[in-house]
Amino acid sequence: MALHLKWMFDVDVARLVRAGQVEESRADRVLWLWDEIRRLKREKNAFVPAHNYQVPEVQAIADTVGDFFRAGGTRPRCEGAPGGLLRRPLHGRGLRHLGPQVPVYLPNSRRCARWRRWMQNDLEERQEFLRSLGRKFATMTYVNTYASVKALSDVCCTSSNAVKIADRLGVPDLLFVPDQNLAYQVALQTRRMYLPPPEPHQFHPREYLARIEPLIRNGERAGLAGNVFAWKAPVMSTTR
């Protein structure tokens, strides 16, 4: 298979394959997606920001790359040009708040709606579970999520102030939504026990409790300040 050079931000498919960031069997698929994104950008006169933790093939086709506020807050020079968003519906909500007059396009609105309902229902279930155990906890939500999820939370944070906020909440336990990696960093830097999340759509209270109880006891013996109950967001795949 011949790999065609498609230069965006000095990145092309051949280079991504050589670096092991894209499987060679997926190279044609990536090229097809890039062509589709370019077509939609022309059709919608769209501007595409990408988060700095997106995969390389997504960053390569974007107009700008950065953290949520830097990438999402960058406006195209042409007045009225709409914003675009790749893959992440929760970032789309935040981007919409930054520029309410600018339309934001999501890959699959029906799938995004299902994901939003699932996040809200799952969070309510996890909160009720922790209350039934008598845990003194606060729900801490990463800013890149839905308003309905934030409404169920005690506090919102960014990646840069999460640790500072966690230190000031005055409760031993945190239910951290939805980024498990940031949850781990918060646990590490606030001397709390990181409790790994169940798989999405697979929360079984008895099994989960049997899994985390030994970790909670280990943290108590080690004199840790509390626990961080992590939450795992589902992966939204893109279909052709």
DOZA-82345 format. One record per atom (N, C-alpha, C): atom name; x negated, z, y. Coordinates in steps of 0.05 Angstrom, whole numbers. Atoms other than C-alpha are relative to their C-alpha. Layout:
BEGIN
LODO  name      xx      zz      yy
LODO    CA       X       Z       Y
...
END
This chain:
BEGIN
LODO  name      xx      zz      yy
LODO     N     -17       0     -24
LODO    CA       0       0       0
LODO     C     -18       0      25
LODO     N      15       1     -25
LODO    CA     -28     -19      68
LODO     C      13      20      20
LODO     N      -9     -19     -20
LODO    CA     -23      37     119
LODO     C      -5     -11      27
LODO     N       2      12     -27
LODO    CA      -8      10     188
LODO     C      -7      22      21
LODO     N       7     -19     -21
LODO    CA     -39      44     248
LODO     C      22       1      21
LODO     N     -21      -5     -20
LODO    CA      14      74     294
LODO     C     -10      22      18
LODO     N      14     -19     -17
LODO    CA     -21     109     351
LODO     C      20      13      19
LODO     N     -14     -16     -20
LODO    CA      15     165     388
LODO     C     -16      26       2
LODO     N      16     -24      -4
LODO    CA     -24     223     418
LODO     C     -25      -1     -18
LODO     N      24       4      17
LODO    CA     -85     194     380
LODO     C       4       8     -29
LODO     N      -6      -6      28
LODO    CA     -50     206     314
LODO     C      13     -24     -13
LODO     N     -13      22      14
LODO    CA     -31     153     263
LODO     C       4       8     -29
LODO     N      -7      -7      27
LODO    CA      -4     153     192
LODO     C     -25       1     -18
LODO     N      24       1      17
LODO    CA     -71     133     161
LODO     C     -16      26       3
LODO     N      15     -24      -5
LODO    CA    -105     192     194
LODO     C      14      25     -12
LODO     N     -15     -22      12
LODO    CA     -50     240     172
LODO     C      -3       1     -30
LODO     N       4       2      29
LODO    CA     -57     215     101
LODO     C     -28       9      -8
LODO     N      28      -8       7
LODO    CA    -133     223     101
LODO     C      -4      29       3
LODO     N       3     -29      -5
LODO    CA    -126     294     128
LODO     C      16      16     -19
LODO     N     -17     -15      19
LODO    CA     -77     312      73
LODO     C      25      12      12
LODO     N     -24     -11     -14
LODO    CA     -21     326     123
LODO     C      25     -15      -7
LODO     N     -22      16      10
LODO    CA      23     270      96
LODO     C      -8     -12     -26
LODO     N       5      12      26
LODO    CA      27     248      24
LODO     C       1     -30       3
LODO     N       1      29      -3
LODO    CA       9     175      16
LODO     C      27     -13      -9
LODO     N     -26      11       9
LODO    CA      75     164     -20
LODO     C      22       2      21
LODO     N     -19      -4     -21
LODO    CA     111     187      43
LODO     C      -7     -16      25
LODO     N       9      14     -24
LODO    CA      73     143      92
LODO     C      20     -20      10
LODO     N     -20      20      -9
LODO    CA     124      87      93
LODO     C      24      13      11
LODO     N     -23     -15     -10
LODO    CA     179     138     103
LODO     C      -5      10      29
LODO     N       7      -9     -26
LODO    CA     143     167     163
LODO     C       1     -23      20
LODO     N       0      23     -18
LODO    CA     133      98     193
LODO     C      29      -8       7
LODO     N     -29       7      -4
LODO    CA     208      83     184
LODO     C      12      20      20
LODO     N     -12     -20     -18
LODO    CA     227     149     218
LODO     C     -11      -3      28
LODO     N      11       5     -26
LODO    CA     180     135     276
LODO     C      14     -23      14
LODO     N     -14      23     -11
LODO    CA     212      67     286
LODO     C      28       7       9
LODO     N     -27      -8      -7
LODO    CA     281      98     285
LODO     C       1      18      25
LODO     N       1     -18     -24
LODO    CA     261     151     336
LODO     C      -5     -17      25
LODO     N       5      17     -23
LODO    CA     232      98     382
LODO     C      26     -16       8
LODO     N     -25      14      -6
LODO    CA     297      58     376
LODO     C      20      17      14
LODO     N     -19     -18     -13
LODO    CA     339     118     393
LODO     C      -9       8      28
LODO     N      10      -7     -26
LODO    CA     294     136     451
LODO     C       7     -22      20
LODO     N      -7      22     -17
LODO    CA     304      67     480
LODO     C      30      -2       5
LODO     N     -29       2      -2
LODO    CA     378      67     466
LODO     C      12      22      18
LODO     N     -10     -23     -15
LODO    CA     390     136     497
LODO     C     -16       6      25
LODO     N      18      -6     -22
LODO    CA     335     133     549
LODO     C      -9      30      -2
LODO     N       4     -28       7
LODO    CA     313     198     516
LODO     C     -29       9       3
LODO     N      26     -13      -2
LODO    CA     254     245     525
LODO     C      -1      20     -23
LODO     N       2     -15      25
LODO    CA     230     279     461
LODO     C     -22      21       2
LODO     N      20     -22       1
LODO    CA     196     348     464
LODO     C      -3       9     -29
LODO     N       4     -11      26
LODO    CA     166     378     401
LODO     C     -14      27       2
LODO     N      12     -26       0
LODO    CA     148     450     386
LODO     C     -28      -1     -12
LODO     N      27       1      10
LODO    CA      75     466     373
LODO     C      -4       9     -29
LODO     N       3      -6      28
LODO    CA      90     491     303
LODO     C      14     -21     -17
LODO     N     -12      21      16
LODO    CA     124     427     282
LODO     C     -22     -14     -16
LODO     N      19      14      16
LODO    CA      91     384     229
LODO     C     -13     -23      16
LODO     N      14      20     -16
LODO    CA      39     332     253
LODO     C      15     -26       4
LODO     N     -14      26      -4
LODO    CA      83     271     241
LODO     C      23       2      20
LODO     N     -20      -3     -21
LODO    CA     137     301     287
LODO     C     -14       2      27
LODO     N      14      -1     -25
LODO    CA      87     319     341
LODO     C     -10     -27       9
LODO     N      12      25      -7
LODO    CA      58     250     338
LODO     C      19     -19      14
LODO     N     -20      18     -13
LODO    CA     122     215     360
LODO     C      12      12      25
LODO     N     -12     -14     -23
LODO    CA     140     266     414
LODO     C     -13      -9      26
LODO     N      11       6     -26
LODO    CA     131     256     488
LODO     C     -16      23      11
LODO     N      16     -23      -7
LODO    CA     104     326     497
LODO     C       1      21     -22
LODO     N       2     -20      21
LODO    CA      82     383     452
LODO     C      -8      26      13
LODO     N       7     -26     -11
LODO    CA      80     457     468
LODO     C      18      21     -12
LODO     N     -19     -20       9
LODO    CA     115     523     457
LODO     C      27      -6      10
LODO     N     -28       7      -5
LODO    CA     190     526     465
LODO     C       5      -5      30
LODO     N      -7       3     -29
LODO    CA     193     537     541
LODO     C     -17     -22      13
LODO     N      16      22     -12
LODO    CA     135     490     558
LODO     C      10     -27      -9
LODO     N      -9      27      10
LODO    CA     158     433     513
LODO     C      29      -5       9
LODO     N     -28       4      -7
LODO    CA     232     444     526
LODO     C       5      -2      30
LODO     N      -5      -1     -29
LODO    CA     225     456     600
LODO     C     -12     -24      15
LODO     N      12      24     -12
LODO    CA     185     392     613
LODO     C      21     -21       4
LODO     N     -20      20      -6
LODO    CA     231     342     647
LODO     C     -13     -28       4
LODO     N      10      26      -5
LODO    CA     220     267     646
LODO     C       2      -7      30
LODO     N       0       6     -29
LODO    CA     204     237     714
LODO     C      24     -16       9
LODO     N     -24      15      -8
LODO    CA     263     189     713
LODO     C      24      18       1
LODO     N     -22     -19      -5
LODO    CA     322     227     742
LODO     C      23      -6     -19
LODO     N     -23       3      17
LODO    CA     379     238     693
LODO     C      -7      -8     -28
LODO     N       7       7      27
LODO    CA     339     220     631
LODO     C       7      23     -19
LODO     N      -9     -22      18
LODO    CA     369     260     573
LODO     C     -23      11     -16
LODO     N      20     -12      17
LODO    CA     329     308     531
LODO     C       7      -7     -29
LODO     N      -4       5      28
LODO    CA     319     296     457
LODO     C     -12      23     -15
LODO     N      11     -22      16
LODO    CA     304     344     401
LODO     C      -3      -8     -29
LODO     N       4       7      28
LODO    CA     275     335     332
LODO     C       4      24     -18
LODO     N      -3     -18      23
LODO    CA     301     375     273
LODO     C      12      27       7
LODO     N      -7     -28      -3
LODO    CA     312     444     304
LODO     C      24       4      17
LODO     N     -24      -4     -16
LODO    CA     384     458     326
LODO     C      -2      24      18
LODO     N       1     -25     -16
LODO    CA     367     528     351
LODO     C     -17      -5      25
LODO     N      15       8     -24
LODO    CA     315     498     399
LODO     C      18     -16      18
LODO     N     -18      16     -17
LODO    CA     368     449     422
LODO     C      18      17      17
LODO     N     -17     -17     -17
LODO    CA     412     506     445
LODO     C     -16      11      24
LODO     N      17     -11     -22
LODO    CA     355     536     486
LODO     C      -6     -22      20
LODO     N       5      23     -18
LODO    CA     338     467     515
LODO     C      24      -6      17
LODO     N     -25       4     -15
LODO    CA     411     459     535
LODO     C       3      21      22
LODO     N      -2     -20     -20
LODO    CA     409     525     572
LODO     C     -20      -5      23
LODO     N      20       6     -20
LODO    CA     345     503     609
LODO     C      10     -22      19
LODO     N     -10      22     -17
LODO    CA     380     440     635
LODO     C      28      -7      -8
LODO     N     -27       5       9
LODO    CA     455     444     627
LODO     C      12     -27       8
LODO     N     -10      26      -9
LODO    CA     465     378     663
LODO     C     -10     -23     -17
LODO     N      13      21      15
LODO    CA     423     340     613
LODO     C      10       1     -29
LODO     N      -9       0      28
LODO    CA     451     319     545
LODO     C     -23       4     -19
LODO     N      20      -5      21
LODO    CA     413     342     483
LODO     C      11     -12     -26
LODO     N      -8      13      25
LODO    CA     416     301     419
LODO     C     -13      14     -24
LODO     N       9     -13      25
LODO    CA     411     334     350
LODO     C       2     -20     -23
LODO     N       0      19      22
LODO    CA     397     298     284
LODO     C      26      -2     -15
LODO     N     -24      -1      17
LODO    CA     460     320     248
LODO     C      17      23       9
LODO     N     -16     -22     -12
LODO    CA     513     360     286
LODO     C      16      15     -20
LODO     N     -15     -14      21
LODO    CA     554     376     224
LODO     C     -17      20     -15
LODO     N      19     -18      14
LODO    CA     494     404     188
LODO     C      -8      24      18
LODO     N       7     -22     -18
LODO    CA     475     444     250
LODO     C      22      21       2
LODO     N     -23     -19      -2
LODO    CA     545     474     254
LODO     C       1      17     -25
LODO     N       0     -16      25
LODO    CA     542     495     181
LODO     C     -23      21       0
LODO     N      23     -19      -1
LODO    CA     473     526     192
LODO     C       6      23      19
LODO     N      -6     -21     -19
LODO    CA     498     565     253
LODO     C      19      20     -12
LODO     N     -19     -18      13
LODO    CA     557     593     214
LODO     C     -13      17     -22
LODO     N      14     -15      21
LODO    CA     512     611     156
LODO     C     -17      22      11
LODO     N      18     -20     -12
LODO    CA     462     647     201
LODO     C      16      24       9
LODO     N     -16     -22     -10
LODO    CA     517     688     234
LODO     C      12      17     -23
LODO     N     -11     -15      23
LODO    CA     551     707     168
LODO     C     -21      15     -15
LODO     N      22     -14      14
LODO    CA     485     724     135
LODO     C     -10      24      15
LODO     N      10     -23     -16
LODO    CA     463     768     193
LODO     C      20      23      -2
LODO     N     -20     -21       2
LODO    CA     529     806     191
LODO     C      -2      14     -27
LODO     N       2     -12      27
LODO    CA     521     817     116
LODO     C     -25      18      -2
LODO     N      25     -16       2
LODO    CA     449     841     123
LODO     C       3      26      17
LODO     N      -4     -24     -17
LODO    CA     468     889     180
LODO     C      17      20     -15
LODO     N     -18     -18      14
LODO    CA     525     919     139
LODO     C     -15      13     -24
LODO     N      16     -10      22
LODO    CA     477     927      80
LODO     C     -18      22       9
LODO     N      18     -21     -10
LODO    CA     427     966     122
LODO     C      15      25       9
LODO     N     -17     -23      -8
LODO    CA     482    1010     151
LODO     C       8      16     -24
LODO     N      -9     -14      24
LODO    CA     506    1026      81
LODO     C     -22      17     -12
LODO     N      23     -16      10
LODO    CA     436    1051      65
LODO     C      -7      23      19
LODO     N       6     -21     -19
LODO    CA     436    1096     126
LODO     C     -25      -5      16
LODO     N      25       6     -14
LODO    CA     377    1059     157
LODO     C       5       1      30
LODO     N      -1       1     -29
LODO    CA     364    1070     231
LODO     C     -16     -25       9
LODO     N      13      26      -6
LODO    CA     349     999     253
LODO     C      11     -13      25
LODO     N      -9      18     -22
LODO    CA     354     949     310
LODO     C      -4     -28     -10
LODO     N       2      29       7
LODO    CA     367     875     302
LODO     C     -15     -13      23
LODO     N      18      13     -19
LODO    CA     312     837     337
LODO     C       0     -30      -5
LODO     N      -4      28       4
LODO    CA     323     763     348
LODO     C     -20     -16      17
LODO     N      17      19     -14
LODO    CA     273     709     366
LODO     C      17     -17      18
LODO     N     -17      13     -21
LODO    CA     297     673     428
LODO     C      10     -28      -9
LODO     N      -8      27       9
LODO    CA     300     605     392
LODO     C      22       2     -21
LODO     N     -22      -1      19
LODO    CA     367     617     358
LODO     C      26      -3      15
LODO     N     -26       5     -12
LODO    CA     441     610     370
LODO     C      11      23      16
LODO     N     -12     -21     -16
LODO    CA     481     648     421
LODO     C      17      19     -16
LODO     N     -17     -17      17
LODO    CA     529     673     367
LODO     C     -17      20     -16
LODO     N      18     -18      14
LODO    CA     469     704     330
LODO     C     -11      20      20
LODO     N      10     -19     -20
LODO    CA     441     734     394
LODO     C      21      21       7
LODO     N     -22     -19      -7
LODO    CA     509     766     407
LODO     C       1      23     -20
LODO     N       0     -21      21
LODO    CA     500     806     342
LODO     C     -25      17       1
LODO     N      26     -13      -1
LODO    CA     431     829     362
LODO     C      -2      22      21
LODO     N       5     -21     -20
LODO    CA     404     889     400
LODO     C     -19      -9      21
LODO     N      19       9     -20
LODO    CA     348     852     434
LODO     C     -11     -27      -9
LODO     N      13      25       6
LODO    CA     317     783     439
LODO     C     -29       0       9
LODO     N      28       0      -7
LODO    CA     243     767     444
LODO     C     -11     -28      -2
LODO     N      16      24       4
LODO    CA     192     711     449
LODO     C     -23       7     -18
LODO     N      23      -6      16
LODO    CA     130     704     407
LODO     C     -21      16      15
LODO     N      21     -14     -15
LODO    CA      88     732     463
LODO     C       7      29       7
LODO     N      -7     -28      -7
LODO    CA     128     796     477
LODO     C      13      15     -23
LODO     N     -14     -13      23
LODO    CA     156     812     407
LODO     C     -12      27      -7
LODO     N      13     -26       7
LODO    CA     105     867     392
LODO     C       6      21      21
LODO     N      -5     -19     -22
LODO    CA     114     900     460
LODO     C      28      10      -1
LODO     N     -28      -9       1
LODO    CA     190     901     453
LODO     C       4      17     -25
LODO     N      -4     -15      25
LODO    CA     187     926     381
LODO     C     -10      29       3
LODO     N      12     -27      -4
LODO    CA     143     985     403
LODO     C      19      17      17
LODO     N     -17     -16     -19
LODO    CA     196    1006     455
LODO     C      29       4      -9
LODO     N     -28      -1       9
LODO    CA     259    1002     413
LODO     C       9      28      -8
LODO     N      -6     -28       6
LODO    CA     255    1075     390
LODO     C      14       3     -27
LODO     N     -11      -3      27
LODO    CA     278    1062     318
LODO     C     -21      -8     -20
LODO     N      22       7      19
LODO    CA     236    1059     255
LODO     C       2     -27     -12
LODO     N      -3      25      14
LODO    CA     266     997     224
LODO     C      10     -23      18
LODO     N      -9      24     -15
LODO    CA     276     926     250
LODO     C      10     -20     -20
LODO     N     -10      23      14
LODO    CA     318     870     222
LODO     C      -7     -24      18
LODO     N      11      20     -18
LODO    CA     280     810     249
LODO     C      11     -28      -8
LODO     N     -13      25       5
LODO    CA     316     743     255
LODO     C     -11     -21      20
LODO     N      -1      10      27
LODO    CA     301     687     240
LODO     C     -28      -8     -11
LODO     N      27      10       7
LODO    CA     225     676     236
LODO     C     -16      20     -16
LODO     N      13     -20      17
LODO    CA     192     711     177
LODO     C     -30       3       6
LODO     N      28      -2      -7
LODO    CA     122     694     201
LODO     C      -4      18      24
LODO     N       2     -18     -23
LODO    CA     133     727     268
LODO     C       7      29      -8
LODO     N      -7     -26      11
LODO    CA     166     785     231
LODO     C     -24      13     -12
LODO     N      25     -11      13
LODO    CA     101     794     192
LODO     C     -19      10      21
LODO     N      18      -8     -22
LODO    CA      60     796     256
LODO     C       9      25      14
LODO     N     -11     -24     -13
LODO    CA     106     847     287
LODO     C      -4      24     -18
LODO     N       4     -22      18
LODO    CA     102     891     225
LODO     C     -29       8       0
LODO     N      29      -6       1
LODO    CA      26     886     223
LODO     C      -9      14      25
LODO     N      10     -11     -25
LODO    CA      16     902     296
LODO     C      15      25      10
LODO     N     -14     -25      -8
LODO    CA      67     959     301
LODO     C      -1      21     -23
LODO     N       4     -18      22
LODO    CA      45     993     236
LODO     C      27       6     -15
LODO     N     -24      -1      16
LODO    CA     110     978     199
LODO     C      -5     -15     -26
LODO     N       2      14      26
LODO    CA     119     955     127
LODO     C      16     -26       2
LODO     N     -13      26       0
LODO    CA     135     881     122
LODO     C      15      -2     -27
LODO     N     -17       3      24
LODO    CA     193     871      73
LODO     C       9     -29      -2
LODO     N      -5      29       2
LODO    CA     197     799      48
LODO     C      30      -6      -3
LODO     N     -29       7       0
LODO    CA     265     764      56
LODO     C       8     -12     -27
LODO     N     -11      15      22
LODO    CA     310     739       1
LODO     C       1     -30       8
LODO     N      -3      28      -5
LODO    CA     317     664      -6
LODO     C      26      -5      15
LODO     N     -26       6     -13
LODO    CA     370     632      39
LODO     C      22      -4     -19
LODO     N     -24       2      16
LODO    CA     440     636      10
LODO     C      -2      15     -26
LODO     N       3     -14      26
LODO    CA     414     682     -45
LODO     C      -4      30       5
LODO     N       2     -28      -5
LODO    CA     424     752     -17
LODO     C      18      16     -19
LODO     N     -14     -17      19
LODO    CA     443     799     -74
LODO     C      -9      28       5
LODO     N       8     -27      -9
LODO    CA     443     871     -49
LODO     C     -16      16     -20
LODO     N      14     -16      20
LODO    CA     423     905    -114
LODO     C     -27     -10      -7
LODO     N      26      12       6
LODO    CA     367     856    -130
LODO     C     -19       4      23
LODO     N      17      -2     -24
LODO    CA     342     858     -59
LODO     C     -10      29       3
LODO     N       8     -28      -2
LODO    CA     342     934     -58
LODO     C     -21       8     -20
LODO     N      20      -6      21
LODO    CA     304     938    -124
LODO     C     -27     -11       8
LODO     N      26      13      -8
LODO    CA     252     891     -94
LODO     C     -13      15      23
LODO     N      13     -12     -24
LODO    CA     241     928     -28
LODO     C      -4      30      -1
LODO     N       3     -29       1
LODO    CA     248    1001     -48
LODO     C     -28       9      -5
LODO     N      28      -8       4
LODO    CA     178    1006     -76
LODO     C     -18      -4      24
LODO     N      15       5     -25
LODO    CA     150     976     -12
LODO     C       6      20      21
LODO     N      -8     -20     -19
LODO    CA     189    1024      31
LODO     C     -14      27      -7
LODO     N      13     -25       8
LODO    CA     162    1083      -9
LODO     C     -30      -1       5
LODO     N      28       3      -6
LODO    CA      91    1056      -4
LODO     C      -6       3      30
LODO     N       4      -3     -29
LODO    CA      98    1051      71
LODO     C       3      29       9
LODO     N      -4     -29      -7
LODO    CA     124    1123      75
LODO     C     -25      16      -8
LODO     N      24     -14       9
LODO    CA      65    1148      34
LODO     C     -24      -6      18
LODO     N      23       8     -17
LODO    CA      17    1110      80
LODO     C       4       9      29
LODO     N      -5     -10     -27
LODO    CA      49    1142     142
LODO     C       7     -22      20
LODO     N      -7      22     -19
LODO    CA      74    1076     171
LODO     C      25       8      17
LODO     N     -21      -8     -19
LODO    CA     123    1078     229
LODO     C      28      -8      -9
LODO     N     -26       9       9
LODO    CA     179    1042     193
LODO     C      -3     -26     -15
LODO     N       0      25      15
LODO    CA     197     974     164
LODO     C      11     -23      17
LODO     N     -11      25     -12
LODO    CA     210     903     185
LODO     C      13     -15     -23
LODO     N     -15      15      20
LODO    CA     265     871     144
LODO     C       0     -29      10
LODO     N       3      28      -9
LODO    CA     247     797     149
LODO     C      24     -16      -9
LODO     N     -23      18       4
LODO    CA     298     741     149
LODO     C     -11     -28      -2
LODO     N      11      27       5
LODO    CA     284     671     122
LODO     C      20     -21       7
LODO     N     -18      22      -7
LODO    CA     315     611     156
LODO     C      -3     -22     -20
LODO     N       2      22      18
LODO    CA     333     553     111
LODO     C     -14     -24      12
LODO     N      12      24     -10
LODO    CA     295     488     116
LODO     C      20     -22       2
LODO     N     -18      22      -4
LODO    CA     335     431     145
LODO     C     -14     -26      -5
LODO     N      13      26       7
LODO    CA     314     367     111
LODO     C      13     -23      15
LODO     N     -11      24     -13
LODO    CA     322     299     143
LODO     C       4     -21     -22
LODO     N      -6      21      19
LODO    CA     356     246     101
LODO     C       2     -27      13
LODO     N       0      27     -10
LODO    CA     351     172     109
LODO     C      28     -12      -1
END
